[in-house]
Structure formats: structure tokens, C-alpha cells
Amino acid sequence: MMDPWNMPWMETAKNIEEDPIDGFNKDWMVVSETVAIDAPASVVWGILTDLENYNAWNPFCIRAESTLEMGAPVLMQLVSSTMPGQLQPNVEYVCEIDEPHLLSWGARWVEEFPYPARRDQIIDETGPNSCTYVSSDAFLGEHGGHVMIFCGPWVRRAFTDTARALKVRAEMLHSGCNG
């Protein structure tokens, strides 16, 4: 089982003092609830990688486009938690893929938006027709603490809402229902 608090990439990540742009601090991280899903990991993986249909189930990221190749951009439209009724454009880049267990992308530091982050979506098989899903976001760099204070609670809620919606979607598709 993968532990969102102890991912392999964290072992080699530099700390904030060593790398003020992309440094990692475990205190500046949010993790969704872990949901148990009565569907195979392959079904969950299929939903996560079917970006074209995110609007059918994902309450947070309602649009996404990407080739999902390493380094490819993931163009997203996120429901704003701070501006009701608004969508926020977001671009992150695929940084790790381990089908059907891990899909990760992250925001890069750029001068006009110096808030790098890394999102890990973890699927752990618990049986031939069951798995768990959990998602985390590590807010990186010297501004990570500020992002954690101002955005951490709503990001965790958005990721938990997404995890719950993924469970419903996967179980529905696995049981043979369409939707």
C-alpha cells in the first residue's frame, strides 16, 4: 500500500532551506479521506484517465485535457471555493504514472504564480473487485505555508468530495449501470 504521507518522491525531495522554489515540508500537505471502492482498481484508473468525462462525475475539476504523457500539461477548469459560481483555470504537468496505482501531476513555479504543488492520486488494490483511493496535495516552496493556511482546508474538502464522487462513479460503472 502506498502511504500519501510517505511517497517515494519525498525521500529525495529537498527541504525549503535547500530549495526555496520546490522544497518540501510535510506540514504543508493535505490528504483527502481514503475511500473504499467496490470496483477493481482498473475501473477507477479508467475513470481517472478519462479526462473527457470529468464533468460527468467530478465536482471539483469539471474539465480536463491532457495526453497524460510524462511532462504533458493537464489543462483544468476547477470549481472555485472562494468565488462561488466561478471556474478557475489551472495548468499542471504529469510527473508520475504507475498504472493502475498512481497518477500524479504538479504545478510548476512561475514568476506570475509562484505556488508549486504536487498532487498524488493513489489507488491501492484490496481485492480483485475492490480498492481504495486517496489523493494528496503537497504545497511546495517558500510560499507553501501560506497556501496551506489559506487553501489547505478547501483543497482537502474538494479532494474528499472528489474521492467520494469517484467511489460512486466507479461502483456504478462496475455494477453495470450507465451514467
Backbone as a printed PyTorch tensor [residue, N CA C, xyz], in Angstrom:
tensor([[[  0.8290,  -1.1970,   0.0000],
         [  0.0000,   0.0000,   0.0000],
         [  0.8710,   1.2560,   0.0000]],

        [[  0.4700,   2.1960,  -0.8020],
         [  1.1780,   3.4730,  -0.8100],
         [  0.6030,   4.3670,   0.2770]],

        [[  1.4790,   5.0430,   0.9780],
         [  1.0950,   5.9680,   2.0370],
         [  1.2610,   7.3890,   1.5100]],

        [[  0.1730,   8.1720,   1.4300],
         [  0.3060,   9.5180,   0.8740],
         [  1.2520,  10.4130,   1.6720]],

        [[  1.4890,  10.0720,   2.9280],
         [  2.3930,  10.8630,   3.7650],
         [  3.8500,  10.4320,   3.6040]],

        [[  4.0830,   9.3140,   2.9270],
         [  5.4420,   8.7770,   2.7710],
         [  5.6450,   8.2270,   1.3670]],

        [[  5.4990,   9.0790,   0.3900],
         [  5.6790,   8.6770,  -1.0050],
         [  7.1770,   8.6230,  -1.3240]],

        [[  7.5530,   7.7400,  -2.2490],
         [  8.9760,   7.6360,  -2.6090],
         [  9.6150,   8.9640,  -3.0160]],

        [[  8.8920,   9.8380,  -3.7300],
         [  9.4830,  11.1010,  -4.1590],
         [  9.8790,  11.9760,  -2.9720]],

        [[  9.2180,  11.7950,  -1.8360],
         [  9.5090,  12.6080,  -0.6540],
         [ 10.8820,  12.2960,  -0.0490]],

        [[ 11.3280,  11.0630,  -0.2700],
         [ 12.6220,  10.6460,   0.2880],
         [ 13.7830,  11.4420,  -0.2860]],

        [[ 13.6630,  11.8820,  -1.5220],
         [ 14.7480,  12.6160,  -2.1610],
         [ 14.4470,  14.1050,  -2.3150]],

        [[ 13.2630,  14.5220,  -1.9110],
         [ 12.8880,  15.9370,  -2.0390],
         [ 13.7470,  16.7930,  -1.1180]],

        [[ 14.1500,  17.9300,  -1.6200],
         [ 14.8920,  18.8860,  -0.8060],
         [ 13.9270,  19.6230,   0.1120]],

        [[ 14.4380,  20.1240,   1.2250],
         [ 13.5910,  20.9100,   2.1210],
         [ 13.5790,  22.3720,   1.6630]],

        [[ 12.8270,  23.1970,   2.3490],
         [ 12.6530,  24.5990,   1.9650],
         [ 13.9760,  25.3570,   1.9960]],

        [[ 14.8070,  25.0850,   2.9930],
         [ 16.0880,  25.7820,   3.1000],
         [ 17.0040,  25.4300,   1.9250]],

        [[ 16.9690,  24.1770,   1.4960],
         [ 17.8020,  23.7250,   0.3770],
         [ 17.2660,  24.2000,  -0.9720]],

        [[ 15.9320,  24.3270,  -1.0780],
         [ 15.3070,  24.6940,  -2.3360],
         [ 14.0570,  25.5280,  -2.0660]],

        [[ 14.2200,  26.8600,  -1.9830],
         [ 13.0610,  27.7080,  -1.6710],
         [ 11.9620,  27.6890,  -2.7310]],

        [[ 12.2780,  27.2190,  -3.9350],
         [ 11.2630,  27.2000,  -5.0020],
         [ 10.4260,  25.9270,  -4.9560]],

        [[ 11.0660,  24.7690,  -4.8510],
         [ 10.3410,  23.4930,  -4.9010],
         [ 10.5270,  22.6470,  -3.6410]],

        [[ 11.0750,  23.2310,  -2.5700],
         [ 11.3180,  22.4740,  -1.3480],
         [ 10.0380,  21.9240,  -0.7500]],

        [[ 10.1790,  20.8130,  -0.0390],
         [  9.0380,  20.0800,   0.5210],
         [  9.0350,  20.1550,   2.0470]],

        [[  7.8500,  20.3730,   2.5970],
         [  7.6270,  20.3530,   4.0380],
         [  6.3350,  19.5630,   4.2570]],

        [[  6.4230,  18.4500,   4.9720],
         [  5.2590,  17.5790,   5.1800],
         [  4.1040,  18.2880,   5.8920]],

        [[  4.4170,  19.3640,   6.6210],
         [  3.3640,  20.1180,   7.3020],
         [  2.5150,  20.9400,   6.3380]],

        [[  2.9820,  21.0770,   5.1020],
         [  2.2650,  21.8730,   4.1100],
         [  1.6310,  20.9570,   3.0680]],

        [[  0.8750,  20.0100,   3.5580],
         [  0.2920,  18.9870,   2.7140],
         [ -1.1270,  18.6750,   3.1860]],

        [[ -2.0100,  18.4020,   2.2450],
         [ -3.3640,  17.9570,   2.5830],
         [ -3.5980,  16.5840,   1.9670]],

        [[ -4.4120,  15.7960,   2.6630],
         [ -4.7520,  14.4570,   2.1970],
         [ -6.2650,  14.2910,   2.3430]],

        [[ -6.8780,  13.8030,   1.2870],
         [ -8.3190,  13.5430,   1.3190],
         [ -8.6130,  12.3680,   2.2410]],

        [[ -9.8920,  12.1590,   2.4850],
         [-10.3020,  10.9090,   3.1250],
         [ -9.9390,   9.7690,   2.1810]],

        [[ -9.6230,   8.6290,   2.7490],
         [ -9.4310,   7.4270,   1.9420],
         [-10.7890,   6.7650,   1.7850]],

        [[-11.1720,   6.4680,   0.5560],
         [-12.4610,   5.8240,   0.3260],
         [-12.2390,   4.3860,  -0.1430]],

        [[-13.0440,   3.4830,   0.3830],
         [-13.0580,   2.0910,  -0.0670],
         [-14.0380,   2.0100,  -1.2270]],

        [[-13.6090,   1.3990,  -2.3250],
         [-14.4200,   1.3490,  -3.5380],
         [-14.6640,  -0.1090,  -3.9250]],

        [[-15.9250,  -0.4560,  -4.1070],
         [-16.2990,  -1.8050,  -4.5380],
         [-16.2560,  -1.8970,  -6.0600]],

        [[-15.0580,  -1.7680,  -6.5760],
         [-14.7910,  -1.8910,  -8.0120],
         [-13.2940,  -2.1400,  -8.1630]],

        [[-12.8950,  -2.8110,  -9.2220],
         [-11.4630,  -3.0640,  -9.4280],
         [-10.6710,  -1.7740,  -9.6350]],

        [[ -9.4000,  -1.8350,  -9.2920],
         [ -8.5110,  -0.6910,  -9.4950],
         [ -8.5150,  -0.2490, -10.9590]],

        [[ -8.6380,  -1.2010, -11.8830],
         [ -8.6280,  -0.8570, -13.3100],
         [ -9.8160,   0.0240, -13.6900]],

        [[-10.9650,  -0.1780, -13.0410],
         [-12.1340,   0.6630, -13.3050],
         [-11.8770,   2.0810, -12.8070]],

        [[-11.3320,   2.1880, -11.6070],
         [-11.0250,   3.5000, -11.0330],
         [ -9.9880,   4.2110, -11.8950]],

        [[ -8.9520,   3.4800, -12.3030],
         [ -7.9280,   4.0540, -13.1760],
         [ -8.5540,   4.5650, -14.4700]],

        [[ -9.4530,   3.7870, -15.0300],
         [-10.1130,   4.1950, -16.2690],
         [-10.8780,   5.4950, -16.1120]],

        [[-11.5190,   5.6820, -14.9800],
         [-12.2600,   6.9170, -14.7190],
         [-11.2910,   8.0820, -14.5600]],

        [[-10.2250,   7.8900, -13.7960],
         [ -9.2570,   8.9730, -13.5770],
         [ -8.5670,   9.4100, -14.8560]],

        [[ -8.3550,   8.4840, -15.7670],
         [ -7.6450,   8.8230, -17.0050],
         [ -8.5820,   9.2050, -18.1480]],

        [[ -9.8770,   9.1080, -17.9290],
         [-10.8720,   9.5280, -18.9220],
         [-11.2190,  10.9970, -18.6670]],

        [[-10.2590,  11.8590, -18.9380],
         [-10.4110,  13.2820, -18.6280],
         [-11.6100,  13.9070, -19.3280]],

        [[-11.9150,  13.4330, -20.5070],
         [-13.0110,  13.9860, -21.2900],
         [-14.3490,  13.9130, -20.5380]],

        [[-14.4890,  12.9440, -19.6440],
         [-15.7620,  12.7690, -18.9260],
         [-15.7250,  13.2170, -17.4660]],

        [[-14.7430,  14.0270, -17.0860],
         [-14.7010,  14.5140, -15.7050],
         [-15.9760,  15.2560, -15.3240]],

        [[-16.5580,  15.9730, -16.2720],
         [-17.7750,  16.7280, -15.9520],
         [-18.9470,  15.8300, -15.5830]],

        [[-18.8760,  14.5460, -15.8790],
         [-19.9670,  13.6210, -15.5480],
         [-19.9430,  13.1870, -14.0890]],

        [[-18.8220,  13.4020, -13.4090],
         [-18.7580,  12.8900, -12.0390],
         [-17.9390,  13.7560, -11.0760]],

        [[-16.9870,  14.5250, -11.5660],
         [-16.0410,  15.2160, -10.6860],
         [-16.5930,  16.5730, -10.2550]],

        [[-16.8520,  16.7710,  -8.9640],
         [-17.4430,  18.0280,  -8.5080],
         [-16.4510,  19.1860,  -8.4020]],

        [[-15.1530,  18.9020,  -8.4990],
         [-14.1230,  19.9300,  -8.3290],
         [-13.4710,  20.2980,  -9.6610]],

        [[-13.0030,  19.3170, -10.3750],
         [-12.3620,  19.5350, -11.6750],
         [-13.3660,  19.1100, -12.7430]],

        [[-14.0700,  20.0950, -13.3040],
         [-15.1620,  19.7500, -14.2080],
         [-14.7320,  19.6410, -15.6670]],

        [[-13.5200,  20.0780, -15.9740],
         [-12.9570,  19.9180, -17.3140],
         [-11.4740,  19.6470, -17.1840]],

        [[-10.9820,  18.7240, -17.9970],
         [ -9.5500,  18.4440, -18.0250],
         [ -9.1670,  17.9350, -19.4050]],

        [[ -7.9950,  18.3690, -19.8490],
         [ -7.4630,  17.9270, -21.1380],
         [ -5.9800,  17.6350, -20.9690]],

        [[ -5.5480,  16.4970, -21.4960],
         [ -4.1350,  16.1440, -21.4760],
         [ -3.9420,  14.8490, -22.2570]],

        [[ -2.7320,  14.6460, -22.7140],
         [ -2.3650,  13.3550, -23.2900],
         [ -1.9820,  12.3770, -22.1870]],

        [[ -1.7720,  12.8940, -20.9820],
         [ -1.3220,  12.1350, -19.8080],
         [  0.0150,  11.4270, -20.0500]],

        [[  0.8340,  11.9880, -20.9070],
         [  2.1990,  11.5100, -21.0690],
         [  3.0690,  12.2470, -20.0590]],

        [[  4.1840,  11.6360, -19.6700],
         [  5.0820,  12.2840, -18.7170],
         [  5.4650,  13.6750, -19.2200]],

        [[  5.3120,  14.6580, -18.3490],
         [  5.6500,  16.0370, -18.6780],
         [  4.5710,  16.8070, -19.4040]],

        [[  3.5090,  16.1160, -19.8280],
         [  2.4350,  16.7790, -20.5770],
         [  1.6200,  17.6960, -19.6690]],

        [[  1.1560,  18.8210, -20.2140],
         [  0.2880,  19.6850, -19.4180],
         [ -1.0760,  19.0350, -19.2030]],

        [[ -1.6660,  19.3430, -18.0550],
         [ -3.0430,  18.9590, -17.7420],
         [ -3.7810,  20.2860, -17.5890]],

        [[ -4.6150,  20.6050, -18.5650],
         [ -5.3790,  21.8540, -18.5600],
         [ -6.7040,  21.5860, -17.8670]],

        [[ -6.9510,  22.3050, -16.7800],
         [ -8.1310,  22.0330, -15.9650],
         [ -8.9790,  23.2800, -15.7470]],

        [[-10.2490,  23.0500, -15.5200],
         [-11.1800,  24.0650, -15.0470],
         [-11.6750,  23.5770, -13.6940]],

        [[-11.3470,  24.3340, -12.6400],
         [-11.6960,  23.9510, -11.2750],
         [-12.8190,  24.8280, -10.7570]],

        [[-13.7190,  24.2310,  -9.9990],
         [-14.7800,  24.9860,  -9.3500],
         [-14.1450,  25.7680,  -8.2100]],

        [[-14.3470,  27.0540,  -8.2060],
         [-13.7460,  27.9120,  -7.1900],
         [-14.4630,  27.7710,  -5.8540]],

        [[-13.6780,  27.5770,  -4.8070],
         [-14.2520,  27.5390,  -3.4560],
         [-14.3110,  28.9250,  -2.8430]],

        [[-13.5820,  29.8650,  -3.4240],
         [-13.5400,  31.2210,  -2.8650],
         [-14.4250,  32.2010,  -3.6320]],

        [[-14.7960,  31.8390,  -4.8610],
         [-15.6570,  32.6860,  -5.6840],
         [-16.7970,  31.8300,  -6.2210]],

        [[-17.8840,  31.6730,  -5.4570],
         [-18.9900,  30.8050,  -5.8760],
         [-19.4740,  31.1190,  -7.2930]],

        [[-19.6950,  30.0470,  -8.0500],
         [-20.1760,  30.1910,  -9.4160],
         [-19.0840,  30.4340, -10.4390]],

        [[-17.8530,  30.5910,  -9.9860],
         [-16.7350,  30.8580, -10.8870],
         [-15.9040,  29.5960, -11.1150]],

        [[-15.2580,  29.5420, -12.2630],
         [-14.2980,  28.4840, -12.5620],
         [-12.9050,  29.0920, -12.5870]],

        [[-11.9390,  28.3110, -12.1440],
         [-10.5510,  28.7440, -12.1600],
         [ -9.7690,  27.8820, -13.1390]],

        [[ -9.1180,  28.5100, -14.1150],
         [ -8.2490,  27.7150, -14.9800],
         [ -7.0040,  27.3020, -14.2020]],

        [[ -6.5070,  26.1190, -14.4710],
         [ -5.3150,  25.6220, -13.7880],
         [ -4.5430,  24.7380, -14.7540]],

        [[ -3.2210,  24.8900, -14.7510],
         [ -2.3670,  24.0580, -15.5850],
         [ -1.3450,  23.3900, -14.6850]],

        [[ -1.3170,  22.0690, -14.7420],
         [ -0.3030,  21.2980, -14.0340],
         [  0.3190,  20.3450, -15.0450]],

        [[  1.3640,  19.6330, -14.6210],
         [  2.1000,  18.7840, -15.5540],
         [  2.2580,  17.3820, -14.9760]],

        [[  2.0250,  16.3880, -15.8100],
         [  2.1400,  14.9970, -15.3870],
         [  3.5750,  14.7470, -14.9310]],

        [[  3.7170,  14.2070, -13.7120],
         [  5.0630,  13.9820, -13.1740],
         [  5.3100,  12.5350, -12.7360]],

        [[  4.2600,  11.7100, -12.6500],
         [  4.4750,  10.2930, -12.3400],
         [  3.2300,   9.5050, -12.7200]],

        [[  3.4710,   8.3450, -13.3280],
         [  2.3880,   7.4340, -13.7080],
         [  2.8310,   6.0200, -13.3770]],

        [[  1.9780,   5.3190, -12.6400],
         [  2.1980,   3.9020, -12.3510],
         [  0.8340,   3.2210, -12.4430]],

        [[  0.4330,   2.8870, -13.6680],
         [ -0.8920,   2.3130, -13.9070],
         [ -1.0180,   0.9460, -13.2530]],

        [[ -2.0860,   0.6460, -12.5550],
         [ -3.2430,   1.4540, -12.1920],
         [ -3.1780,   1.9610, -10.7500]],

        [[ -2.0000,   2.3280, -10.2920],
         [ -1.8280,   2.6530,  -8.8700],
         [ -1.6100,   4.1270,  -8.5480]],

        [[ -0.9760,   4.8680,  -9.4490],
         [ -0.5860,   6.2370,  -9.1160],
         [ -0.6520,   7.1240, -10.3510]],

        [[ -1.3480,   8.2450, -10.2020],
         [ -1.3860,   9.2780, -11.2290],
         [ -1.0740,  10.5940, -10.5260]],

        [[  0.0140,  11.2280, -10.9450],
         [  0.4610,  12.4580, -10.2680],
         [  0.7150,  13.5620, -11.2810]],

        [[  0.3310,  14.7620, -10.8730],
         [  0.6830,  15.9390, -11.6540],
         [  0.9520,  17.0740, -10.6910]],

        [[  1.6420,  18.0830, -11.1880],
         [  2.0070,  19.1780, -10.3040],
         [  2.0620,  20.5100, -11.0140]],

        [[  1.9000,  21.5530, -10.2020],
         [  2.0170,  22.9250, -10.6870],
         [  3.4750,  23.3480, -10.5590]],

        [[  3.9890,  23.9610, -11.5930],
         [  5.3620,  24.4390, -11.5870],
         [  5.4180,  25.8660, -11.0720]],

        [[  6.5390,  26.2170, -10.5020],
         [  6.7750,  27.5940, -10.0800],
         [  6.9730,  28.4460, -11.3210]],

        [[  6.2030,  29.4920, -11.4150],
         [  6.4110,  30.5130, -12.4400],
         [  6.2920,  31.8650, -11.7530]],

        [[  6.9970,  32.8470, -12.2620],
         [  7.0650,  34.1470, -11.5910],
         [  5.6900,  34.7480, -11.3170]],

        [[  4.7780,  34.6230, -12.2880],
         [  3.4470,  35.2230, -12.1010],
         [  2.5380,  34.3930, -11.1850]],

        [[  2.9460,  33.1730, -10.8530],
         [  2.1710,  32.3210,  -9.9410],
         [  3.1510,  31.3900,  -9.2250]],

        [[  3.8480,  31.9190,  -8.2110],
         [  4.9280,  31.1660,  -7.5590],
         [  4.4350,  30.1920,  -6.4810]],

        [[  3.5170,  29.2980,  -6.8780],
         [  2.9110,  28.3690,  -5.9290],
         [  2.9860,  26.9340,  -6.4440]],

        [[  4.1700,  26.3520,  -6.4860],
         [  4.2730,  24.9750,  -6.9760],
         [  3.5860,  24.0020,  -6.0220]],

        [[  3.1390,  22.8880,  -6.5780],
         [  2.4630,  21.8640,  -5.7810],
         [  2.5740,  20.5360,  -6.5120]],

        [[  2.2940,  19.4660,  -5.7850],
         [  2.2620,  18.1330,  -6.3990],
         [  1.0500,  17.3890,  -5.8790]],

        [[  0.2500,  16.8700,  -6.7950],
         [ -0.9250,  16.0650,  -6.4420],
         [ -0.6460,  14.6140,  -6.7800]],

        [[ -0.8560,  13.7500,  -5.8040],
         [ -0.7490,  12.3060,  -5.9950],
         [ -2.1320,  11.7000,  -5.8130]],

        [[ -2.5630,  10.8980,  -6.7820],
         [ -3.8140,  10.1540,  -6.6870],
         [ -3.4440,   8.6780,  -6.6130]],

        [[ -3.7630,   8.0610,  -5.4860],
         [ -3.2890,   6.7160,  -5.1750],
         [ -4.4590,   5.7330,  -5.1700]],

        [[ -4.2870,   4.6590,  -5.9150],
         [ -5.2630,   3.5680,  -5.9460],
         [ -4.5450,   2.3250,  -5.4190]],

        [[ -5.0670,   1.7490,  -4.3520],
         [ -4.4990,   0.5100,  -3.7980],
         [ -5.5140,  -0.6100,  -3.9540]],

        [[ -5.1000,  -1.6900,  -4.6170],
         [ -5.9710,  -2.8550,  -4.7720],
         [ -6.1250,  -3.5480,  -3.4150]],

        [[ -7.3580,  -3.8510,  -3.0630],
         [ -7.6330,  -4.5820,  -1.8200],
         [ -8.2220,  -5.9550,  -2.1080]],

        [[ -8.5010,  -6.2250,  -3.3650],
         [ -9.0530,  -7.4980,  -3.8180],
         [ -9.2830,  -7.4060,  -5.3040]],

        [[ -9.7490,  -8.4920,  -5.9250],
         [ -9.9450,  -8.4560,  -7.3840],
         [-11.0340,  -7.4720,  -7.8220]],

        [[-11.9760,  -7.1920,  -6.9310],
         [-13.0690,  -6.2780,  -7.2550],
         [-13.2060,  -5.1570,  -6.2400]],

        [[-12.0840,  -4.7520,  -5.6530],
         [-12.1380,  -3.6700,  -4.6720],
         [-10.7860,  -2.9690,  -4.5870]],

        [[-10.8450,  -1.7200,  -4.1400],
         [ -9.6320,  -0.9300,  -3.9810],
         [ -9.9310,   0.2460,  -3.0570]],

        [[ -8.8950,   0.9900,  -2.7370],
         [ -9.0670,   2.2480,  -2.0300],
         [ -8.4850,   3.3570,  -2.8930]],

        [[ -8.9400,   4.5650,  -2.6300],
         [ -8.4480,   5.7440,  -3.3360],
         [ -8.2140,   6.8430,  -2.3140]],

        [[ -7.1110,   7.5370,  -2.4700],
         [ -6.8020,   8.7060,  -1.6560],
         [ -6.0110,   9.6740,  -2.5250]],

        [[ -6.1730,  10.9550,  -2.2670],
         [ -5.4930,  11.9820,  -3.0310],
         [ -4.8140,  12.9520,  -2.0810]],

        [[ -3.6300,  13.4120,  -2.4660],
         [ -2.9120,  14.3750,  -1.6280],
         [ -2.4010,  15.5230,  -2.4830]],

        [[ -2.1530,  16.6300,  -1.8210],
         [ -1.5470,  17.7890,  -2.4640],
         [ -0.4710,  18.3160,  -1.5350]],

        [[  0.7530,  18.3750,  -2.0320],
         [  1.8650,  18.9580,  -1.2860],
         [  2.1000,  20.3530,  -1.8380]],

        [[  1.9880,  21.3580,  -0.9800],
         [  2.2400,  22.7390,  -1.3680],
         [  3.7320,  22.9830,  -1.1780]],

        [[  4.4220,  23.2700,  -2.2520],
         [  5.8790,  23.3060,  -2.2570],
         [  6.4240,  24.7250,  -2.1990]],

        [[  7.7040,  24.8160,  -1.8810],
         [  8.4070,  26.0810,  -1.9220],
         [  8.1250,  26.9780,  -0.7390]],

        [[  8.7730,  28.1330,  -0.7660],
         [  8.7220,  29.0510,   0.3670],
         [  7.3270,  29.6100,   0.6420]],

        [[  6.4380,  29.5670,  -0.3360],
         [  5.0700,  30.0570,  -0.1230],
         [  4.1020,  28.9430,   0.2790]],

        [[  4.6000,  27.7170,   0.3800],
         [  3.7420,  26.5810,   0.6980],
         [  2.9780,  26.7270,   1.9960]],

        [[  3.6010,  27.3120,   2.9920],
         [  2.9290,  27.5190,   4.2790],
         [  1.7430,  28.4520,   4.1580]],

        [[  1.8840,  29.5170,   3.3770],
         [  0.7790,  30.4510,   3.1630],
         [ -0.3580,  29.7660,   2.3970]],

        [[  0.0130,  28.9840,   1.3860],
         [ -1.0030,  28.2610,   0.6170],
         [ -1.7470,  27.3030,   1.5450]],

        [[ -1.0100,  26.6320,   2.4170],
         [ -1.6370,  25.6910,   3.3580],
         [ -2.6500,  26.4040,   4.2490]],

        [[ -2.2770,  27.5580,   4.7750],
         [ -3.1760,  28.3090,   5.6620],
         [ -4.4370,  28.7480,   4.9310]],

        [[ -4.2690,  29.3240,   3.7350],
         [ -5.4010,  29.9160,   3.0380],
         [ -6.1910,  28.9420,   2.1740]],

        [[ -5.5350,  27.9070,   1.6920],
         [ -6.2060,  26.9990,   0.7590],
         [ -6.3390,  25.5620,   1.2670]],

        [[ -5.5090,  25.1740,   2.2220],
         [ -5.4880,  23.7900,   2.6830],
         [ -6.8540,  23.2080,   3.0100]],

        [[ -7.6560,  23.8900,   3.8470],
         [ -8.9570,  23.3040,   4.2190],
         [ -9.8910,  23.0810,   3.0290]],

        [[ -9.9870,  24.0430,   2.1200],
         [-10.9130,  23.8390,   0.9970],
         [-10.3520,  22.8680,  -0.0320]],

        [[ -9.0300,  22.7880,  -0.1750],
         [ -8.4560,  21.7900,  -1.0860],
         [ -8.7410,  20.3940,  -0.5480]],

        [[ -8.5520,  20.2010,   0.7630],
         [ -8.8500,  18.8930,   1.3540],
         [-10.3210,  18.5310,   1.1380]],

        [[-11.2040,  19.4880,   1.3630],
         [-12.6380,  19.2360,   1.1640],
         [-12.9250,  18.9040,  -0.3040]],

        [[-12.3370,  19.6460,  -1.2250],
         [-12.5500,  19.3960,  -2.6550],
         [-12.0300,  18.0160,  -3.0500]],

        [[-10.8730,  17.6230,  -2.5180],
         [-10.3120,  16.3090,  -2.8290],
         [-11.1480,  15.1970,  -2.2050]],

        [[-11.6760,  15.4320,  -1.0030],
         [-12.5330,  14.4340,  -0.3650],
         [-13.8530,  14.3000,  -1.1360]],

        [[-14.4260,  15.4210,  -1.5490],
         [-15.6520,  15.3710,  -2.3640],
         [-15.3970,  14.6130,  -3.6640]],

        [[-14.2280,  14.8350,  -4.2530],
         [-13.8620,  14.1450,  -5.4840],
         [-13.7060,  12.6510,  -5.2340]],

        [[-13.0670,  12.2850,  -4.1400],
         [-12.8880,  10.8650,  -3.7990],
         [-14.2410,  10.1770,  -3.6300]],

        [[-15.1530,  10.8310,  -2.9500],
         [-16.4880,  10.2530,  -2.7360],
         [-17.2410,  10.1110,  -4.0580]],

        [[-17.1190,  11.1100,  -4.9290],
         [-17.7830,  11.0500,  -6.2300],
         [-17.1590,   9.9630,  -7.1120]],

        [[-15.8510,   9.7960,  -7.0100],
         [-15.1610,   8.7380,  -7.7590],
         [-15.6700,   7.3680,  -7.3170]],

        [[-15.8640,   7.2000,  -6.0230],
         [-16.3970,   5.9430,  -5.4850],
         [-17.7640,   5.6440,  -6.1000]],

        [[-18.6440,   6.6190,  -6.0830],
         [-19.9900,   6.4360,  -6.6320],
         [-19.9160,   6.0790,  -8.1180]],

        [[-19.0930,   6.8170,  -8.8520],
         [-18.9730,   6.5790, -10.2960],
         [-18.4180,   5.1850, -10.5920]],

        [[-17.3540,   4.8050,  -9.8870],
         [-16.7210,   3.5030, -10.1250],
         [-17.6600,   2.3590,  -9.7830]],

        [[-18.3500,   2.4640,  -8.6610],
         [-19.2620,   1.3960,  -8.2620],
         [-20.4360,   1.2880,  -9.2190]],

        [[-20.8950,   2.4320,  -9.7030],
         [-21.9920,   2.4270, -10.6720],
         [-21.5380,   1.7670, -11.9740]],

        [[-20.3870,   2.1500, -12.4830],
         [-19.8920,   1.5670, -13.7370],
         [-19.5930,   0.0680, -13.5670]],

        [[-19.0220,  -0.2870, -12.4410],
         [-18.6860,  -1.7020, -12.2090],
         [-19.9340,  -2.5740, -12.0800]],

        [[-20.9890,  -2.0090, -11.5120],
         [-22.2080,  -2.8030, -11.3290],
         [-23.0000,  -2.9260, -12.6330]],

        [[-22.5660,  -2.2340, -13.6610],
         [-23.2300,  -2.3400, -14.9610],
         [-24.2040,  -1.2400, -15.2670]],

        [[-24.3440,  -0.2990, -14.3550],
         [-25.2300,   0.8460, -14.6240],
         [-24.5130,   1.8220, -15.5340]],

        [[-25.2510,   2.5350, -16.3160],
         [-24.6500,   3.5760, -17.1700],
         [-24.9810,   4.9290, -16.5800]],

        [[-24.1020,   5.8950, -16.8420],
         [-24.3880,   7.2430, -16.3550],
         [-23.2450,   8.1460, -16.4850]]])
